[in-house]
Amino acid sequence: MSPGPDGDGQAWDEPVRQAAGLPREMPTVRKVTARPAVLLVDDHPTNLLTLEGVLEPLQVRSVKVTSGEQALRSLLKEDFAVIILDARMPGMDGFETARLIRQRARHRDTPIILISAFHQDESSIIRGYVEGAVDYLTKPFDPEVLRAKVGLFVELFEKDRQLKEKAVRLREEQAEMLAREHAALLEAAVQRARLHSVFTQAPVAIALLQGPTHVYVYANPLYLQIVRQHDILERPAREAHPEFDGQRVFELLDHVFRSGEPVAGKAIPVELDTNGKRETAFFDFVYQPLLTREGSTEGILVCASEVTGQMRARLKAEELSASLQRQHEALQKSEERFRSLTHAVSQIVWSTDADGRVSTDSPSWRAFTGQAMERYHDGRYGWLECIHPDDRARTVRQWVEALRHQKVFEVEHRVRRHDGKYRHMSARGVPVVMEDGQVREWVGLHIDISEQRRSEESASFLARASALLSTSLDYEATLANVALLVVPTLADWCAVDLLTVGGSLERVAVAHREPEKVVQVHELLRHFDLDWNATRGLPKVLRTGESEWLPSVPESFFDAGARDEHQTRLLHELGLSSYVCVPLLSRGRILGALTLVYAEEARVYDERDVRLAEDLARRAAISVDNARLFREAKEAVQVRDEFLSIASHELKTPLTPLRLKLHSMRRSARSSEGAMDAETLRAHLDVAERQVARLSRLIDSLLDVSRIGAGKLELDWEDVDLAEVVREVVGRFEPQASKAGCAVTVRAPGPVIGRWDRLRLEQVVTNLLSNALKYGAGKPVELSVSTEAGHALLLVCDQGIGIESGNLSRIFERFERAVSERHYGGLGLGLYITRTIVQALGGTIEARSTPGEGSTFIVTLPGVSAEHSLQTPVS
């Protein structure tokens, strides 16, 4: 393969060149920059600017491109510490770009981070990693997380570049050294003869060994003397000196020959065979490899001098001080290791002398507490001023006991941080004991366990809250108990507010660390206007379903959040220093809100408190929702039972007279007197027909309810005259009106024509007129038809018993009625079906009533034809 554009011997594959729009050959371009570069690839310039802003604190140089092709061109110009790719780009997306980058050896190890605005799914993550990404992030992402990851890759890139530069320098130095060695070898060849003479007269033992078997080719007289042999020339070393076997002499010679590296030894013991006796001699020696011009080893130069006398004298002295020296070195290494450890670990490391006085500095202690060095070294207990006053006596007592009994010191206490806040710490100190059993010093460690304690307390708190929430389906009482649990653990005072069915706010639970102020918390809500457009406070939380958190409540909050001076005074009396309001959410619905308040400035809510409050609110919301569902289920069962009872009664009502008439007719037909007269038969059939019609209407009502519930209520749209429909229905109801003693009048000045469903419209008029006759028996009933602003108006008025105001909205619900079914009967479906039909036609229906004076039902329908409408507004 020919060298690539960057000269590193790697070329782009042809698909990569084609994808990037590159020519087959490009000149080498290398760009050396002072700062590491990060390649940002996104087809949206605003996203590039956002990423550049996130990475600005890292002080890196950002190269921004808007496509995968531009990214590949940029990689030909320079190397990048990390590449951030948008996974979803038009054309060449992030996955394809990552794959092409990984095909090139030069950038095979460049970190790639994929970012996507889509929801993270397992297949996209797997594909990202398959294509070579080291991470896969989804938007929105935490800028701190991205900055930390990019910072790590930039730091690794910088270290890699430094290592490469260092390697280049080392290679240059090695080359220079090799050059000098070659020059020396050439000079040695020239002076070989002279050196031979010098070796012969040298005051040290010299020998030349040749080849891998180390054959002696030269040995000066002194060498022959110290090895106690004279017939070694032309013989391999192993053959000449069998006594050296097992003494690592031959192994060292083999190593020097193979590696070409010299080996030197000082006072090395060697056992020699002298006149059949083995004795130990000591030598200083050097095994120097003899290299050819090509650098291969052709032999070894051995230089040695015997130091047996000196060594025997020195060994005695060394034996006397060896034990002390070893102890000293071990102690020194231990101290160095300990000092390195104190600077390396993130915990607080400290030490004292045997009596417990601070003897050495502890940078980690002073950095954590902010204590001055002179205060830290002040006597035995200078450090005690950083311990919480409530924990000092216990800490001193346990420290003194540990000193007295020389046992491990263990304590948990609160330590004041440099910002004045106290943190829970676990302290442990151990005595360092010498060989004689005396304590030389104490070393210890402080570990911050605040987060661990806080997590344990949060888990315990939530467990207790869950237990309370699951004890009863009476959520008002349960929430009151939860409020008492919250105070004072998580708040100085708190309130739980629930939204009612009508949209008003009900404060169901309140707690205060001062019980006498609970009344003031309730009074605060009474002076509170629920403004749904408010930009802060409880209304905003109830409107958006998002938590509100003010770590520190400014004074302006009191004036802006209060309605009047009285409410401002209540807020000041209750105290409002830090505040959290979280929604009660269940099944996507906002049920209410939980408000937590710290009254004193010493306590401030942080993000973990907000998460804990949200977790508590979720559990409370689920409990409230479950309790409400249980109540609704019980009410639904009760309504069902009532409906079944009423339905069975209503269905039996027309069947009873029908059965009686049929029985009478059958008895008459079987009697000896013969068939009944036509008039009697007609009367019986009229009764039967009326009961069958009534039964049919009941069944139709039930079928309509079924269709409405299934969403299958069908409409047949046509031009219909509402006035004509009203007159026809009133005409059909003349017998029923007469029987009820009601005079029915119709007020319709002219036709009111619109596009509606005629049969369904008749059903609406029938249901409303039937209701008026039932509940207004014996009194006049009036129906009026008119138009107003392009809408048709139908009013049905009676002067009957009327409806209580609290029942006006309820009567349009399924199976609901405002009176007892025992007195008036009915399934409670007529008005429900009527409202559904009117709404399906695009209209509205409402009821107005005064108990004892009658009721008026007003139906408004759109779609009135302009050429047929008569503008007759009705007051």
HUBELRA-V521961 format. One record per residue. N is the residue number from 0. RES is the residue in one small letter. PSI is psi in degrees with one decimal (NA if undefined). D_FIRST is the distance of its C-alpha to the first C-alpha in Angstrom with 2 decimals. Layout:
N:RES:PSI:D_FIRST
N:RES:PSI:D_FIRST
This chain:
0:m:134.4:0.00
1:s:155.7:3.81
2:p:145.5:6.57
3:g:-177.0:8.58
4:p:-23.8:12.21
5:d:4.1:13.54
6:g:16.1:11.68
7:d:12.1:10.99
8:g:0.7:7.31
9:q:131.3:7.23
10:a:151.9:7.18
11:w:139.6:10.11
12:d:154.1:10.24
13:e:-40.0:12.22
14:p:-35.4:15.47
15:v:-43.9:15.29
16:r:-43.5:15.01
17:q:-40.5:17.81
18:a:-35.6:19.90
19:a:-7.0:19.83
20:g:37.3:20.41
21:l:150.1:17.59
22:p:169.1:16.43
23:r:-34.6:12.97
24:e:135.6:12.81
25:m:147.3:15.06
26:p:153.5:16.44
27:t:128.3:16.20
28:v:120.0:19.34
29:r:134.5:20.72
30:k:118.8:24.16
31:v:121.8:26.36
32:t:155.2:29.35
33:a:-33.5:32.46
34:r:146.3:32.58
35:p:148.4:29.95
36:a:146.4:28.93
37:v:129.0:29.29
38:l:119.0:27.71
39:l:123.0:30.44
40:v:113.8:29.60
41:d:139.4:32.66
42:d:-6.0:33.90
43:h:116.2:37.36
44:p:-33.4:37.89
45:t:-37.4:40.87
46:n:-36.9:38.81
47:l:-43.0:36.38
48:l:-38.0:39.45
49:t:-45.4:40.84
50:l:-39.9:37.71
51:e:-38.3:37.66
52:g:-39.4:41.34
53:v:-37.6:40.79
54:l:-2.4:38.14
55:e:-41.6:40.21
56:p:-20.4:41.96
57:l:-11.2:38.61
58:q:47.1:38.25
59:v:160.8:34.62
60:r:120.8:33.07
61:s:125.9:32.55
62:v:116.7:30.00
63:k:127.6:31.34
64:v:160.9:29.61
65:t:8.6:31.07
66:s:163.3:28.22
67:g:-35.7:24.94
68:e:-43.8:23.22
69:q:-34.3:24.70
70:a:-43.5:23.61
71:l:-37.6:19.87
72:r:-40.2:20.46
73:s:-34.2:22.33
74:l:-20.0:19.57
75:l:-21.2:17.41
76:k:-34.8:20.38
77:e:167.7:21.36
78:d:149.7:21.44
79:f:148.4:24.39
80:a:-35.3:26.65
81:v:151.5:27.19
82:i:125.7:26.70
83:i:115.4:29.83
84:l:135.3:29.23
85:d:122.2:31.98
86:a:-30.7:31.50
87:r:90.5:33.42
88:m:148.0:32.15
89:p:151.1:32.46
90:g:-122.0:29.40
91:m:107.6:26.43
92:d:-178.7:28.35
93:g:-35.3:27.65
94:f:-44.5:26.40
95:e:-41.6:23.69
96:t:-43.3:22.70
97:a:-40.8:22.52
98:r:-43.0:20.33
99:l:-37.8:17.74
100:i:-41.1:17.93
101:r:-14.8:17.41
102:q:-13.8:14.09
103:r:127.7:12.57
104:a:-35.9:12.50
105:r:-34.1:14.27
106:h:17.0:17.12
107:r:-27.5:17.28
108:d:4.6:20.44
109:t:125.7:22.06
110:p:138.1:25.45
111:i:127.5:26.25
112:i:121.0:29.93
113:l:136.9:30.90
114:i:135.1:34.33
115:s:144.7:36.37
116:a:-9.4:39.86
117:f:163.5:40.49
118:h:140.2:42.23
119:q:127.3:40.02
120:d:159.9:39.57
121:e:-37.6:37.93
122:s:-41.2:35.46
123:s:-40.6:34.10
124:i:-46.2:33.81
125:i:-43.0:32.00
126:r:-40.3:29.55
127:g:-42.7:28.99
128:y:-34.9:28.22
129:v:-40.0:25.98
130:e:-3.6:23.84
131:g:5.4:23.52
132:a:145.8:26.69
133:v:-14.1:28.62
134:d:158.3:31.87
135:y:114.3:33.62
136:l:148.2:36.68
137:t:147.5:39.22
138:k:142.7:41.43
139:p:143.4:43.81
140:f:163.0:42.25
141:d:116.7:43.77
142:p:-34.4:42.50
143:e:-39.5:43.20
144:v:-48.0:40.93
145:l:-42.6:37.99
146:r:-38.7:38.70
147:a:-42.6:38.86
148:k:-45.2:35.52
149:v:-38.7:33.74
150:g:-40.0:35.57
151:l:-45.3:34.28
152:f:-37.0:30.61
153:v:-41.7:31.23
154:e:-41.9:32.85
155:l:-37.8:29.98
156:f:-44.2:27.52
157:e:-42.7:29.82
158:k:-38.8:30.11
159:d:-40.8:26.37
160:r:-39.6:26.06
161:q:-41.0:28.99
162:l:-39.6:27.53
163:k:-41.8:24.29
164:e:-40.4:26.51
165:k:-39.7:28.68
166:a:-38.3:25.84
167:v:-44.4:24.85
168:r:-40.8:28.51
169:l:-40.2:28.85
170:r:-37.7:25.98
171:e:-41.6:27.65
172:e:-41.8:30.97
173:q:-39.6:29.75
174:a:-41.4:28.29
175:e:-39.5:31.63
176:m:-41.3:33.52
177:l:-37.3:31.61
178:a:-43.0:32.38
179:r:-38.2:36.02
180:e:-39.8:36.05
181:h:-41.1:34.73
182:a:-39.5:37.43
183:a:-37.9:39.97
184:l:-39.6:39.03
185:l:-42.2:39.47
186:e:-35.0:42.75
187:a:-38.1:43.69
188:a:-38.0:43.16
189:v:-36.3:45.49
190:q:12.3:48.07
191:r:-44.3:47.81
192:a:-42.8:51.23
193:r:-40.2:52.82
194:l:-34.2:51.32
195:h:-40.8:52.70
196:s:-39.4:56.13
197:v:-42.7:55.55
198:f:-39.2:54.39
199:t:-35.2:57.51
200:q:0.2:59.75
201:a:150.8:57.84
202:p:6.4:59.81
203:v:157.7:57.01
204:a:128.3:55.98
205:i:138.4:52.90
206:a:148.7:51.09
207:l:127.5:47.97
208:l:141.2:46.09
209:q:141.6:43.50
210:g:171.3:40.85
211:p:-17.7:39.92
212:t:-0.6:43.53
213:h:60.3:44.90
214:v:131.6:47.29
215:y:122.3:49.92
216:v:-14.8:49.76
217:y:143.5:51.95
218:a:123.3:54.39
219:n:166.5:56.89
220:p:-39.6:60.51
221:l:-34.0:60.26
222:y:-43.9:57.38
223:l:-30.1:59.44
224:q:-45.1:62.27
225:i:-23.7:60.60
226:v:-0.5:59.00
227:r:29.6:62.45
228:q:155.6:61.18
229:h:-12.3:61.16
230:d:53.2:59.62
231:i:-14.1:56.00
232:l:146.3:54.32
233:e:14.8:51.94
234:r:141.7:51.93
235:p:150.8:49.15
236:a:-38.5:49.92
237:r:-32.8:50.33
238:e:-37.2:52.89
239:a:-30.0:54.70
240:h:71.6:54.99
241:p:-23.3:55.28
242:e:-16.0:57.09
243:f:-9.6:53.89
244:d:129.9:52.35
245:g:-1.8:51.90
246:q:14.2:52.16
247:r:13.4:48.35
248:v:-50.0:48.74
249:f:-34.6:46.52
250:e:-39.3:44.00
251:l:-38.6:43.67
252:l:-42.2:43.30
253:d:-41.2:40.53
254:h:-44.3:38.74
255:v:-41.2:39.01
256:f:-41.4:37.75
257:r:-42.8:34.71
258:s:-22.0:33.77
259:g:17.2:34.96
260:e:136.6:36.80
261:p:154.9:40.53
262:v:132.4:43.09
263:a:149.7:46.49
264:g:147.6:49.57
265:k:124.5:52.90
266:a:51.9:56.05
267:i:127.5:54.33
268:p:136.4:56.93
269:v:131.7:56.74
270:e:125.8:59.29
271:l:153.1:60.57
272:d:107.4:62.81
273:t:107.4:65.78
274:n:44.3:68.47
275:g:-1.3:67.78
276:k:143.6:67.75
277:r:129.0:64.74
278:e:155.1:64.70
279:t:126.7:62.23
280:a:156.2:61.13
281:f:138.2:58.89
282:f:142.9:56.28
283:d:132.5:54.05
284:f:161.9:51.01
285:v:127.5:47.56
286:y:107.5:44.97
287:q:119.9:42.77
288:p:142.9:39.73
289:l:117.9:39.63
290:l:146.6:36.10
291:t:177.2:34.85
292:r:-30.2:32.93
293:e:-6.6:29.74
294:g:0.2:30.83
295:s:154.2:31.87
296:t:126.6:35.37
297:e:-14.6:37.93
298:g:-177.6:41.05
299:i:133.7:42.95
300:l:124.2:45.73
301:v:121.9:48.44
302:c:127.4:50.84
303:a:152.6:53.64
304:s:137.6:57.04
305:e:129.3:59.59
306:v:35.5:60.85
307:t:-43.2:62.95
308:g:-47.7:66.11
309:q:-39.3:64.56
310:m:-39.0:62.77
311:r:-36.1:65.92
312:a:-38.9:67.75
313:r:-30.8:64.99
314:l:-36.1:64.44
315:k:-42.6:67.94
316:a:-38.2:67.48
317:e:-35.6:64.15
318:e:-32.2:65.61
319:l:-35.1:68.24
320:s:-0.8:65.83
321:a:-44.8:62.89
322:s:-46.3:64.18
323:l:-38.8:64.93
324:q:-40.8:61.60
325:r:-42.4:59.73
326:q:-42.7:61.75
327:h:-43.4:61.14
328:e:-40.1:57.38
329:a:-42.4:57.29
330:l:-41.5:59.36
331:q:-43.6:57.24
332:k:-38.7:54.02
333:s:-42.5:55.76
334:e:-42.0:56.91
335:e:-40.6:53.49
336:r:-41.5:51.95
337:f:-43.5:54.69
338:r:-39.3:54.27
339:s:-38.9:50.53
340:l:-40.7:51.23
341:t:-31.1:53.80
342:h:-20.5:51.31
343:a:-36.9:48.43
344:v:155.0:50.19
345:s:-15.6:51.05
346:q:172.9:54.55
347:i:122.2:57.53
348:v:133.2:58.03
349:w:165.1:61.35
350:s:152.9:63.49
351:t:171.0:67.15
352:d:-173.9:69.33
353:a:-26.1:71.49
354:d:2.4:74.20
355:g:7.5:71.92
356:r:142.0:71.75
357:v:118.0:68.50
358:s:-25.8:67.38
359:t:156.2:63.76
360:d:151.5:62.00
361:s:91.5:60.05
362:p:-34.7:57.61
363:s:-36.7:56.66
364:w:-47.7:60.36
365:r:-34.0:61.05
366:a:-36.6:57.92
367:f:-45.5:58.96
368:t:-20.8:62.68
369:g:13.2:62.67
370:q:138.2:65.47
371:a:153.2:66.15
372:m:-40.9:65.67
373:e:-31.7:69.38
374:r:-37.6:70.41
375:y:-36.2:68.03
376:h:7.7:69.50
377:d:96.1:73.05
378:g:-156.3:74.91
379:r:-27.1:74.18
380:y:36.1:73.78
381:g:-33.1:72.12
382:w:-14.4:69.37
383:l:-23.8:71.99
384:e:-16.6:72.37
385:c:-5.1:68.95
386:i:143.2:70.17
387:h:135.6:71.82
388:p:-35.7:75.62
389:d:-16.7:76.26
390:d:-5.9:73.95
391:r:-47.1:75.08
392:a:-45.4:78.11
393:r:-39.7:76.25
394:t:-46.1:73.31
395:v:-42.1:75.67
396:r:-45.7:77.69
397:q:-32.7:74.71
398:w:-43.7:73.27
399:v:-40.1:76.65
400:e:-39.9:76.98
401:a:-40.3:73.54
402:l:-41.3:74.48
403:r:-41.3:77.84
404:h:1.7:76.59
405:q:46.0:73.18
406:k:169.8:71.46
407:v:134.8:68.36
408:f:120.4:68.83
409:e:132.6:67.65
410:v:151.3:68.52
411:e:124.7:67.29
412:h:175.1:68.39
413:r:131.6:67.45
414:v:134.2:65.92
415:r:123.8:66.10
416:r:167.9:62.75
417:h:-22.1:62.37
418:d:6.3:62.90
419:g:-7.6:66.23
420:k:145.4:65.18
421:y:139.1:65.86
422:r:141.8:63.22
423:h:126.2:63.97
424:m:146.5:62.77
425:s:118.1:62.89
426:a:139.7:63.89
427:r:125.5:63.77
428:g:141.6:64.81
429:v:145.2:65.11
430:p:141.8:67.04
431:v:112.3:65.32
432:v:135.2:67.76
433:m:178.8:68.11
434:e:-29.7:69.13
435:d:4.7:72.79
436:g:-3.4:72.57
437:q:145.3:72.95
438:v:123.7:70.73
439:r:-39.3:68.71
440:e:173.2:67.20
441:w:137.4:66.15
442:v:144.3:62.64
443:g:173.0:61.99
444:l:135.2:59.68
445:h:125.9:60.30
446:i:129.9:58.14
447:d:114.9:58.40
448:i:19.6:59.47
449:s:-46.4:60.57
450:e:-37.9:57.94
451:q:-45.8:58.63
452:r:-41.3:62.36
453:r:-40.9:61.87
454:s:-42.7:59.75
455:e:-43.0:62.38
456:e:-39.7:65.18
457:s:-44.9:63.43
458:a:-42.0:62.87
459:s:-40.6:66.50
460:f:-46.5:67.73
461:l:-34.9:65.88
462:a:-42.9:67.13
463:r:-40.7:70.70
464:a:-43.2:70.30
465:s:-39.5:68.91
466:a:-41.2:71.83
467:l:-42.5:74.27
468:l:-23.0:72.66
469:s:1.5:72.90
470:t:-25.8:76.52
471:s:154.8:78.20
472:l:0.6:77.79
473:d:88.1:80.06
474:y:-24.6:77.24
475:e:-48.2:79.65
476:a:-38.3:80.95
477:t:-44.5:77.50
478:l:-33.2:76.02
479:a:-41.2:78.99
480:n:-38.7:78.20
481:v:-39.2:74.52
482:a:-40.5:75.66
483:l:-30.5:77.81
484:l:-38.0:74.80
485:v:-39.0:72.65
486:v:125.1:75.33
487:p:14.4:75.01
488:t:-47.6:71.73
489:l:-1.3:69.59
490:a:157.0:72.06
491:d:-31.3:75.40
492:w:152.8:76.37
493:c:162.4:74.79
494:a:144.9:75.64
495:v:120.4:74.53
496:d:136.9:75.09
497:l:143.2:74.79
498:l:133.3:74.80
499:t:173.5:77.67
500:v:-34.6:77.68
501:g:0.4:79.32
502:g:1.4:76.61
503:s:173.5:78.76
504:l:132.5:77.85
505:e:123.6:79.58
506:r:107.2:79.34
507:v:-17.0:79.57
508:a:139.1:78.90
509:v:143.0:79.45
510:a:145.6:79.41
511:h:144.9:80.10
512:r:-21.3:80.28
513:e:99.7:83.79
514:p:-28.4:85.37
515:e:-12.6:87.98
516:k:2.5:85.29
517:v:-38.0:84.19
518:v:-37.7:86.80
519:q:-35.0:85.21
520:v:-41.7:81.80
521:h:-40.2:83.50
522:e:-30.7:85.36
523:l:-38.5:82.13
524:l:-35.6:81.02
525:r:-26.6:84.41
526:h:16.7:83.88
527:f:127.2:80.35
528:d:125.1:79.54
529:l:86.9:76.62
530:d:105.4:74.84
531:w:-15.0:71.81
532:n:6.4:70.31
533:a:145.7:70.37
534:t:-1.1:67.16
535:r:169.9:67.74
536:g:-165.0:69.64
537:l:-43.3:70.73
538:p:-41.2:70.74
539:k:-42.0:67.09
540:v:-42.4:66.07
541:l:-28.6:68.14
542:r:-43.1:66.74
543:t:-21.4:63.01
544:g:18.4:62.77
545:e:144.9:60.84
546:s:151.7:61.94
547:e:135.1:63.41
548:w:122.4:63.14
549:l:100.4:64.80
550:p:-38.4:64.26
551:s:118.9:66.91
552:v:118.6:69.48
553:p:162.2:70.51
554:e:-29.9:74.15
555:s:-22.4:73.38
556:f:-35.3:72.53
557:f:-45.1:76.20
558:d:-41.5:77.49
559:a:-32.5:74.81
560:g:-15.1:74.90
561:a:147.9:78.69
562:r:-36.2:81.00
563:d:-179.2:84.06
564:e:-34.6:85.50
565:h:-42.0:86.59
566:q:-36.7:83.07
567:t:-42.6:81.78
568:r:-40.2:84.45
569:l:-41.9:83.50
570:l:-41.1:79.83
571:h:-40.4:80.90
572:e:-39.5:83.28
573:l:-32.0:80.75
574:g:129.1:78.02
575:l:85.1:74.57
576:s:-41.5:72.11
577:s:143.9:68.93
578:y:138.9:68.50
579:v:131.8:66.41
580:c:120.0:67.11
581:v:145.1:65.04
582:p:151.9:65.53
583:l:103.4:66.78
584:l:134.7:64.28
585:s:128.9:64.51
586:r:39.1:62.96
587:g:5.9:61.78
588:r:144.3:65.34
589:i:113.8:66.79
590:l:-24.4:69.91
591:g:-153.4:70.80
592:a:152.3:69.71
593:l:122.9:70.02
594:t:126.7:70.89
595:l:137.9:70.55
596:v:134.0:71.98
597:y:126.9:72.18
598:a:-23.0:75.38
599:e:149.0:74.73
600:e:-16.7:72.05
601:a:-22.5:71.28
602:r:132.5:69.36
603:v:137.5:66.40
604:y:136.6:64.30
605:d:-174.1:60.54
606:e:-37.6:57.68
607:r:-35.2:58.33
608:d:-40.1:61.98
609:v:-44.6:61.00
610:r:-38.3:58.78
611:l:-43.5:61.66
612:a:-40.6:64.13
613:e:-38.6:61.89
614:d:-43.9:61.60
615:l:-41.8:65.38
616:a:-39.0:65.91
617:r:-44.1:63.72
618:r:-40.6:65.75
619:a:-40.7:69.01
620:a:-42.0:68.01
621:i:-39.8:67.19
622:s:-44.4:70.56
623:v:-44.5:72.41
624:d:-43.3:70.62
625:n:-41.3:71.40
626:a:-41.6:75.02
627:r:-40.5:75.33
628:l:-38.1:73.78
629:f:-42.5:76.23
630:r:-44.5:79.10
631:e:-38.4:77.93
632:a:-41.4:77.57
633:k:-42.5:81.13
634:e:-39.2:82.41
635:a:-40.3:80.59
636:v:-41.0:82.17
637:q:-42.9:85.53
638:v:-40.7:85.09
639:r:-44.6:84.07
640:d:-41.6:87.13
641:e:-41.9:89.36
642:f:-44.1:87.88
643:l:-39.1:88.37
644:s:-45.2:91.93
645:i:-43.9:92.61
646:a:-43.4:90.83
647:s:-38.3:92.88
648:h:-45.2:96.01
649:e:-37.3:95.17
650:l:-32.2:94.37
651:k:-28.8:97.59
652:t:-50.9:99.70
653:p:-23.0:99.68
654:l:-32.8:99.79
655:t:-54.4:103.07
656:p:-32.2:105.29
657:l:-42.4:103.53
658:r:-39.5:104.37
659:l:-43.2:107.96
660:k:-41.1:108.49
661:l:-39.9:107.12
662:h:-40.7:109.33
663:s:-42.7:112.33
664:m:-40.7:111.61
665:r:-41.1:111.25
666:r:-39.4:114.49
667:s:-38.7:116.31
668:a:-29.3:115.07
669:r:-10.3:116.38
670:s:160.7:119.75
671:s:-17.2:122.93
672:e:-14.8:123.53
673:g:-169.4:120.75
674:a:151.2:117.94
675:m:159.7:117.80
676:d:163.4:118.64
677:a:-36.2:115.98
678:e:-43.7:116.26
679:t:-41.0:115.64
680:l:-39.7:112.74
681:r:-39.4:111.21
682:a:-43.1:111.49
683:h:-41.9:109.82
684:l:-34.6:107.00
685:d:-44.9:106.51
686:v:-45.3:106.10
687:a:-40.5:103.69
688:e:-41.9:101.68
689:r:-40.6:101.43
690:q:-37.7:100.23
691:v:-41.0:97.68
692:a:-42.1:96.42
693:r:-43.4:96.21
694:l:-39.6:94.35
695:s:-41.4:91.99
696:r:-39.9:91.30
697:l:-43.9:90.53
698:i:-40.3:88.07
699:d:-39.5:86.50
700:s:-44.3:86.06
701:l:-40.1:84.29
702:l:-38.9:82.06
703:d:-42.0:81.24
704:v:-41.5:80.26
705:s:-43.0:77.96
706:r:-42.6:76.37
707:i:-44.4:75.95
708:g:-33.0:74.32
709:a:-1.5:71.88
710:g:30.5:71.21
711:k:26.6:72.68
712:l:109.3:75.57
713:e:146.2:75.53
714:l:139.8:77.25
715:d:98.5:78.73
716:w:133.7:78.72
717:e:168.4:81.60
718:d:123.0:84.14
719:v:138.3:86.78
720:d:109.0:90.00
721:l:-38.0:90.23
722:a:-40.8:93.96
723:e:-42.4:94.64
724:v:-43.9:92.70
725:v:-44.7:94.74
726:r:-40.4:98.03
727:e:-43.8:97.12
728:v:-43.8:96.21
729:v:-38.0:99.39
730:g:-41.4:101.38
731:r:-25.4:100.00
732:f:8.2:100.87
733:e:-45.7:104.52
734:p:-43.2:105.94
735:q:-39.7:103.89
736:a:-40.0:104.83
737:s:-43.7:108.43
738:k:-34.7:108.36
739:a:-9.1:106.77
740:g:31.1:109.38
741:c:130.9:106.83
742:a:114.8:107.39
743:v:125.0:104.00
744:t:148.2:103.61
745:v:127.7:100.76
746:r:104.1:100.14
747:a:95.0:97.89
748:p:-27.3:98.90
749:g:177.6:96.63
750:p:144.8:93.66
751:v:97.5:90.36
752:i:134.9:87.67
753:g:174.8:84.00
754:r:105.1:81.13
755:w:-178.7:81.54
756:d:116.8:81.99
757:r:-46.6:85.70
758:l:-41.6:86.05
759:r:-34.7:84.19
760:l:-38.9:86.26
761:e:-37.8:89.42
762:q:-38.2:88.17
763:v:-50.4:87.80
764:v:-40.5:91.32
765:t:-47.7:92.73
766:n:-43.4:91.33
767:l:-41.9:92.53
768:l:-38.6:95.99
769:s:-41.7:96.34
770:n:-43.2:95.60
771:a:-40.7:98.14
772:l:-33.9:100.83
773:k:-47.4:100.11
774:y:-7.6:100.17
775:g:30.1:102.64
776:a:135.2:105.23
777:g:-0.2:108.59
778:k:160.3:107.29
779:p:149.7:105.98
780:v:133.1:102.34
781:e:134.4:100.86
782:l:130.2:97.68
783:s:141.6:96.59
784:v:131.0:93.89
785:s:-179.8:92.68
786:t:153.6:89.65
787:e:119.5:88.18
788:a:43.4:85.17
789:g:8.1:83.87
790:h:146.6:84.28
791:a:138.4:86.90
792:l:128.7:89.06
793:l:121.0:90.93
794:l:129.9:93.40
795:v:112.8:95.23
796:c:136.0:98.04
797:d:169.0:100.49
798:q:40.6:103.18
799:g:-143.7:102.61
800:i:-19.6:101.81
801:g:178.1:98.74
802:i:135.7:95.58
803:e:145.5:94.93
804:s:-32.8:92.34
805:g:-14.1:90.12
806:n:-2.1:89.85
807:l:-38.7:89.00
808:s:-25.9:85.22
809:r:-26.9:85.49
810:i:-15.3:87.55
811:f:0.5:84.57
812:e:162.5:82.61
813:r:133.6:82.61
814:f:15.7:85.71
815:e:150.1:87.19
816:r:157.2:90.79
817:a:-4.6:93.01
818:v:170.0:96.10
819:s:137.0:97.03
820:e:-18.6:96.27
821:r:-32.2:99.62
822:h:-29.7:101.50
823:y:-12.4:99.31
824:g:-166.7:96.99
825:g:155.7:93.74
826:l:-7.5:90.16
827:g:29.2:88.86
828:l:-18.3:86.42
829:g:-52.7:88.11
830:l:-31.4:86.97
831:y:-46.3:83.49
832:i:-40.5:83.12
833:t:-48.9:84.70
834:r:-41.5:82.26
835:t:-42.9:79.27
836:i:-44.5:80.51
837:v:-42.9:81.26
838:q:-37.5:77.79
839:a:-31.0:76.23
840:l:0.2:78.23
841:g:11.8:76.77
842:g:-169.8:79.99
843:t:159.8:81.50
844:i:139.5:84.60
845:e:161.8:86.57
846:a:138.8:89.89
847:r:136.8:92.60
848:s:150.4:95.64
849:t:119.8:98.59
850:p:131.0:100.05
851:g:-10.1:103.45
852:e:-8.2:103.06
853:g:-179.8:100.49
854:s:152.8:96.84
855:t:125.1:94.91
856:f:127.8:91.58
857:i:118.9:89.64
858:v:127.7:87.00
859:t:126.0:84.82
860:l:134.2:82.87
861:p:177.7:80.58
862:g:23.6:80.26
863:v:133.4:83.81
864:s:129.5:84.19
865:a:-37.7:85.35
866:e:-18.0:87.85
867:h:-6.2:89.58
868:s:146.2:89.49
869:l:114.1:92.62
870:q:98.5:91.98
871:t:78.8:94.39
872:p:145.1:93.04
873:v:131.2:94.47
874:s:NA:95.25
